[in-house]
Amino acid sequence: MENEKLELISSMEFEEDAPLYKIIDFVNKSLKDKNIIVGLSKNHNKIVISIYQT
């Protein structure tokens, strides 16, 4: 594995204060064909990010 190169799937620049939902939306669009969905929710005063495989 030490000689394997990482394959870039997608890349996008965001402002430092970009809303988290925009980043999650970008991740979901990028991983759609890999059957991965990322969810974003709020639990009391904390933000929860969940990753699902479909």
N, C-alpha and C positions, 0 to 999 in steps of 0.2 A: 504494500500500500504506500510505501514511502516514495515511490516513483510515479504514482498516479497523479494526474493533474485534475484540478477541480474544474467542472464544467459550469460556466456561467449560464444560468437559466434566464435571468432578466435583471435589469438594473434601472433605477429611477432616482433622481435627486429630490429631496424634500427640504423645506425650510426647517430650521431647528424647532420651531414651535408648531409644526404641522399637526393637525388633529390626528389622533391615533387611528380613527376609523378610516382615514384615507390610506394610511400605510397598510392596514389590514385588507382593505379592498384591493390594493395593488398586489399584495401577497396572494390573495385568493385568485385573482386573474392569472397570475404567473404560475400557480400550481394546479390550476383546474385540470389540465390533462394528466396530472400525476395522481388524481383522485384524492387530493388533500384539501380540506376546508378549514379555515381558521375563523374562530368565533371570538367576539368581543362582548363582554358584559360587565355590569357593575354589581358588586356585592357589598352593600353598606358603603364604606368609604374606600373600597379597594376596587381596582380594575382587574378583571380576570380574562386572560387569553387562553382559549382552548383550541386544541388541534385535533381534527377528526380525519380518519381515513374512510372513504366511502367505498 
